[in-house]
Amino acid sequence: MKRFKAKKNVRVALAAAVLVTGLSPALGGQSVQAAATTPANGFDLRVLHTNDTHAHLDNIDRRVTAINAERNDHTLLLDAGDVFSGTLYFNQYGGLADLYFMNQLKYDAMVFGNHEFDKGPAGLVPFVKDAKFPFVSANIDFSADKDLGSYASTTIGEPGAEGKIYPAIIKEVKGEKVGIIGLTTSDTIALASPGENVKFKDDVESAQKAVDELTAKGVNKIIALSHLGYSEDQVLAKEVDGIDIIVGGHSHTKLDEPTVYEGGEAPVVIVQTGEYGVNLGKLDATFDDKGVLTKWEGQLINVDAKNEDESYVIKGDEASATKLKEYAAKLEELKTTVIGKSDVTLDGERNSVRKQETNLGDFMADGMRAKVESIVELGDAKGYVTIQNAGGIRATIPSGDVTLGALLTTMPFGNNLSALKMTGTEIKAALENGVSGVETGEGRFPQVSGMKFTYDSEQPGEKIDSVTGEVTQEGSRITDIQILGENGQYAPIEPNSYYIVATNSYIAGGGDFYRSMAAAKEDGRFYELNLVDYEVFREYLDSVGTVKQATEGRITDAPGTASEAPSGETPASAFSDIATDANAASIEALHAAGFVNGYADGTFRPAASVTRAEFAAILARTVGAEGDASQHAYTDNVPTWAAAYVAGLEAQGLLGSFEGPTFGAKKAVTNAEAAELIALAANVQPSTIEVGAADAQVTRGQLVGLIAKYLVKG
């Protein structure tokens, strides 16, 4: 089957752009182009699929009913990974309860998710050994691993034995060969515990190799069973020649209809169900005699849908419900044991805790810090802080009685409490990593204690190649870090001073890309406390009594403020990027005077344009016009960090043409506007202020030069 192949060097850019060109949702199944070529005798394939179920078995009886109802004589049943971790079923049974039902349902294949490695390779062995279906894994080399190596083969399974691992398998459906390859995110190295001997390879290259081997065996209908995430699946569709269908997981993306890449000679269909087994995916696809997709129709079947009387639309399978009760019986004591009380709901929702401060994040982090303070001596360190990755917080704890079951659901991984001795610079690097995945809800987002920090989500986030560990893009989001002192007051972090950081063993070892933590550990600045995280939480719960935790402003996203929010970390000498700028001396002088700030990465960016909010802050600091932040008259949003300056200039009549019902904080300032306001402050005519073209945007360097020339005395 002739296909296209994209250049590998566009991969990252394509993922960031979400492959706008050539990608579209499949609206009702058949593309206009495909309709004209569909043969009357095409091969029909039905793919039923699940992903990211995370031990959520409470709806398994309805899932069984749905799968059995939709299965026909040309069906494949596939799972795209992350069966492990997330509920008490996993705590108690280590995935084997889930496996019982998967075996009963006769799954055809599964790819490993990153969470399949949460308990290390040895923890995965019982699951693999007892499986009644094969696993596909084209980009993982198990050969050197003592636990999983004996289960893995480097050749294609035809069709593949139960409880074995293959790069790909060939299934025969209605006399036709269908190839299935498996791909697991290489981020597993940081996201779980695969060990040193489980090696990850490039997913695109591995996929192409497996596809080529399948093609050489005469297979022209190929499915990629992918635990890479939706954006990477789109890259896969464009870059790998020969894939027809991508069944995805990892990103928990709910695709109500398939996404289709039609930028090449043949379409590639991408499907994914969301999470927790709520939806069963169903894709009906038709191939022509050359193995090209000619027609497709996909849908999600909501197994938790209810009727008006609150009964489930899908009736549960009785035998499965009975078996689930057997598994659930052993969990009841755990679920019902009361270990504390909370007057508030402790927010651990994925969409909250991975994007912002929550009261549960605060409470957990406070407990970790308190325990470390009781064990680790401060020595020459300046204070105690906590950094806890949000990926270790898996559920909300409702108000009322707090049960051990709820706690174990919230903290299912059993990580050990650890402590590190880190410099202020290393802590900043850790936080920079933590906020770099906020847009996509990555688990590295930091919940903290003993500090507060501000970041600018409009600035570049750090990007790391998970295979090589190389930084491909520096992050510059963190603008301010304040450390809580013994006097109860916050003070700027000191870059070269040490602090004791309470954390968990997972990120202390570099998990979730916390490289500066791993560096501190490797340097011997590490305290392994051998205390399970949920036991630390439970002890803190006992000490607090009834929980009344509220958020405290520890984490602030201030978009567009990186240049003017005080960071306390910009070098007092030269900025790294002003040496050749005509206004370098003025920039240095105004910075030394406290009138201008740079970016947290040590740059000033003199060629960047200036927003109205930035201009107001610089001008007000220069002329001493800070006022009451609540007193400005503008009806639109004025950033908190700039409001006092805007109010001060307004009170002194120094806003000129900026006056009006709205301020427009992010609007770029022109040369004419800069001249007008500087003239007002200097009490001269605007025509005396020498600027460039009136409509051109004034740059940061130019503005500093103007202020230094006309407003700064001496």
ROFI-688421 format. One record per residue (C-alpha): x, y, z negated; residue in one letter. Coordinates in steps of 0.25 Angstrom, whole numbers, plus 5000, padded with zeros to 4 digits. Layout:
<atoms>
XYZa
...
</atoms>
This chain:
<atoms>
500050005000m
500750135004k
500750244994r
501450364990f
502550394980k
502850524974a
504150574970k
504550544955k
505150684952n
503750744952v
503150654941r
503250744929v
502650864937a
501550774943l
501150724929a
501150874924a
500250914935a
499350794934v
499450764948l
498450864953v
498750834967t
498050704972g
497450674959l
495950674957s
494850604949p
494050494956a
492650544957l
491750424960g
492850334965g
493150344980q
494050454986s
493550514999v
494850465006q
494750325000a
493250305004a
493650305019a
494650185018t
493950095008t
493749955014p
492549875012a
493349755007n
494149834997g
494649764984f
493949814971d
494649824958l
494049864945r
495049904934v
494549914919l
495449984910h
495750034896t
496850124890n
497350184877d
496350104868t
497250114856h
496650004848a
495250064849h
494449934848l
493149984842d
492449984856n
493149864861i
491849784862d
491249884871r
492549894879r
492449744881v
491049754886t
491349864896a
492549784901i
491749664903n
490649734910a
491549804920e
492449684923r
492249624937n
492949524945d
493949624950h
494349694937t
495649724930l
495649764915l
496849844911l
497349924899d
498250044900a
498850034887g
498850084872d
498049974866v
498849994854f
498750094842s
497550184838g
496650114828t
496650014816l
496449904826y
497849924831f
498349944816n
497849814812q
497949724825y
499149794833g
498349784846g
497949644845l
496449674843a
496449754856d
497149644863l
496149544859y
495049624866f
495949644878m
496249504879n
494749474879q
494549574890l
495649504898k
496349634901y
497249614914d
498349704910a
498849814900m
499949914900v
500649954887f
500350094882g
501350164873n
500550124860h
500749984863e
502150004858f
501750074845d
502149954837k
503449924845g
503649814855p
503449714844a
502049764841g
501649754855l
502049604857v
500849544850p
499949624860f
500649584872v
500849434868k
499349414865d
498849494877a
498049404887k
498449504899f
499749554904p
500449694902f
500949784913v
502149874910s
503049914922a
503850024915n
504249954902i
505449864901d
505249764890f
506449674893s
507349724881a
506249724871d
506249594862k
504749604859d
504149624872l
505149584882g
504749444882s
503349484887y
503749574898a
504049534913s
504749624923t
503949554935t
502549574939i
501449484933g
500649404943e
499649424936p
500449434923g
500349344910a
499649374897e
500449444887g
501549484897k
502149614902i
502349644917y
502649774925p
501449744933a
500449624935i
499649584947i
498249544945k
497349474955e
495949534956v
494949474966k
496149414974g
496849554975e
498149584968k
498149704958v
499449754952g
499549814938i
500749894933i
500949944919g
501550074915l
501750134900t
502150274897t
503650284894s
503250384883d
503050254875t
504450264871i
504050394863a
502650364860l
502750224854a
503850114850s
504250034861p
505650014856g
506950034862e
506849904871n
505549934878v
506050024890k
505150114898f
505350144913k
504850254922d
503350224924d
503350274939v
504550194943e
504050074936s
502650084942a
503250094956q
504149974954k
502949894949a
502049944960v
503149904970d
503249764965e
501749744965l
501649794979t
502749694983a
501949584978k
500749634987g
499949704977v
499349834982n
498349864971k
499049924959i
498649974945i
499550044936a
499150024921l
499750144915s
500050194901h
500650324906l
499550424904g
498650494914y
499650604919s
500750494922e
499750404929d
499550514939q
501050524941v
500950374943l
499850384953a
500750484961k
502150424960e
501950274961v
501650214974d
500650094974g
499750114961i
498250114964d
497650124950i
498250184937i
497550134924v
498050234914g
498250254899g
499050334889h
498550474890s
497150434886h
496550494898t
495050474901k
494850474916l
493350464918d
493650444933e
494950394939p
496050494944t
496550464958v
497850504964y
497650514979e
498850594983g
499450474990g
499050375001e
498250294991a
497450334978p
497850304964v
496750294953v
497050324939i
496150284927v
496150294912q
495150284901t
495450374890g
495750304876e
495250204865y
494450114874g
493350214875v
493250194890n
493450074899l
494050114913g
493450054925k
494050074939l
493550014952d
494450024963a
494449974978t
495749944986f
495849925001d
496649805007d
497949895005k
497749914991g
497350054992v
496250114983l
495050154991t
493950164980k
493950184965w
492950214954e
493350234940g
492550254927q
492750254912l
491750164904i
491550224890n
491350104881v
491050194869d
489850264876a
488550264868k
487050274871n
486150384865e
485850284853d
487350284850e
487450134855s
488650104864y
488350094879v
489249974881i
488849864871k
490049804864g
490449654867d
490049574855e
491249484855a
492249594855s
491449674845a
491549544836t
493049534838k
493249684835l
492549664822k
493549564818e
494649654821y
493949774814a
493649704801a
495149704797k
495149854799l
493949894790e
494749894778e
495749984784l
494650074790k
493950094777t
495050114767t
494950254762v
496250324760i
495850474758g
494850574761k
494850694771s
493850814771d
494250844785v
494350764798t
495850744801l
495950774816d
496750664823g
496050674836e
497050654848r
496650784855n
496850864842s
498050804836v
498850794848r
498650944852k
498551024839q
498651024824e
497650944817t
497350924802n
497650774803l
498950804809g
499250904798d
498850804787f
499650694793m
500850784795a
500750834781d
500750694775g
501950664782m
502750784778r
502350764763a
502850624763k
504150654770v
504350774760e
504150674749s
505250584754i
506250664762v
507150764756e
507150904763l
508650914761g
509151024770d
507851024779a
506951144778k
505651074777g
504750964780y
503850954792v
503050844799t
502850814814i
501850704817q
501550664832n
500050674835a
500050544842g
500150474828g
498850534824i
497750444831r
496450484825a
495650584816t
495350554802i
493850584799p
493550664786s
493050584774g
493750464769d
495050434776v
495250284778t
496450204781l
495850164794g
495750304799a
497150334795l
497750214802l
496950254814t
497450394814t
498950344811m
498950204818p
500450194821f
501050174808g
502250264810n
503250294799n
503350424792l
504750484796s
505550604793a
506650684801l
507550794798k
507450884810m
507851024814t
506951134817g
507351124832t
507050974832e
505650994825i
505451104836k
505750994847a
504850894840a
503750994841l
504051034855e
503850884859n
502650874851g
501850994858v
502350954872s
501250854874g
500050934869v
499350944882e
499250794884t
498950764869g
500250684867e
500450624854g
501750704851r
500950824847f
501550864833p
500650874820q
501550944809v
501650974795s
502651074788g
502651164800m
501851234810k
502251264825f
501751334837t
501851294851y
501451344865d
500751244874s
500951324886e
502451304886q
503151184892p
503051054883g
504250954882e
504250844892k
505150714890i
505350604899d
504950484890s
505850384897v
507150464897t
506850554885g
507350674893e
506650814891v
506050854904t
505450984899q
505851064887e
504651104878g
504451244874s
503151244866r
503551264851i
503551414848t
503551414833d
503851314821i
503651354807q
504051264795i
503251254782l
504151294770g
504051254755e
503451394753n
502251364761g
502651454772q
503051424787y
504451474792a
505051454806p
505751324809i
507251334808e
507851264821p
509151214814n
508551174801s
508051034797y
506650994793y
506150864788i
505150814798v
504050714794a
503650624806t
503250484810n
504250374814s
503750374828y
504050524832i
505250524823a
505850424833g
505550504845g
504150454848g
503250554855d
504450614861f
504950674847y
506450674852r
506950774841s
506350684830m
507050564837a
508350644837a
508250684822a
508050534819k
509250494828e
510050594820d
509750524807g
508850634802r
507650534800f
506950474788y
506150344790e
505150344779l
504450214782n
503150264778l
501950234787v
501250364792d
499850324788y
500350294774e
500950424773v
499650494778f
498850404767r
499850454756e
499650594760y
498150574761l
498250524746d
499050644742s
498150744748v
496750694744g
495650744752t
496150794765v
495750934769k
496750954780q
496651074790a
497551114801t
498551224797e
499051294810g
500251204811r
500251194826i
499851304835t
499851304850d
500051444855a
499951444870p
500851544878g
501551594865t
502851524866a
503651654870s
503051734858e
502751644847a
503851654837p
504651524837s
505751554828g
506651464836e
507151554848t
508651574847p
508951714841a
510051734852s
509751724867a
508651654873f
509051544882s
508551604895d
508751754894i
510251764897a
510051814911t
508751894909d
508952044910a
508152064897n
509051964889a
509552064879a
508152124876s
507551984874i
508651954864e
508452094857a
506952084856l
507051934852h
507951974841a
507052084836a
505851984836g
505052044847f
505151924857v
505251774856n
505651664865g
505151534868y
505451414858a
506451354868d
507351464867g
506951534880t
506351674882f
505951654896r
506151804900p
505551784914a
504151734909a
502951824909s
502351884897v
500951874892t
500151984885r
500251904872a
501751894873e
501952044877f
501052084865a
501852004855a
503252064860i
502752204861l
502052204847a
503252144841r
504152244847t
503252364842v
502852304829g
501352294833a
500952164826e
499452174821g
498352094816d
498151974825a
496651974823s
496452114826q
496652124841h
495452154850a
495552054861y
494451944863t
495351844870d
496451754864n
497651824859v
498651714854p
498851714839t
500351744840w
500051874848a
498851924842a
499452004831a
500352074841y
499252104851v
498452164839a
499552244835g
499752304849l
498252324850e
498252404837a
499352494842q
498752514856g
499852444863l
499152344872l
498852444883g
498152374895s
498152244887f
496952304879e
495552244882g
494652134878p
495552024881t
497152014879f
497551904889g
498651854880a
499251764891k
499151864903k
500551904908a
500952044906v
501352134918t
502452234919n
501452344919a
500752294906e
502152284899a
502452424903a
501152474898e
501252414884l
502752434882i
502452584886a
501352594876l
502252534865a
503352624869a
502452744870n
502952774884v
502252784898q
502152644905p
502852704917s
504152714909t
504252564907i
505052504918e
504452374922v
504352294935g
503152274944a
501852314936a
501052184940d
502252094937a
502252014924q
503252054914v
504251944910t
504651914895r
506051974898g
505552094905q
504652124894l
505752114883v
506552204891g
505452314892l
505152304877i
506652314874a
506852434883k
505552514879y
505152474865l
506352414857v
507152534851k
508652524850g
</atoms>
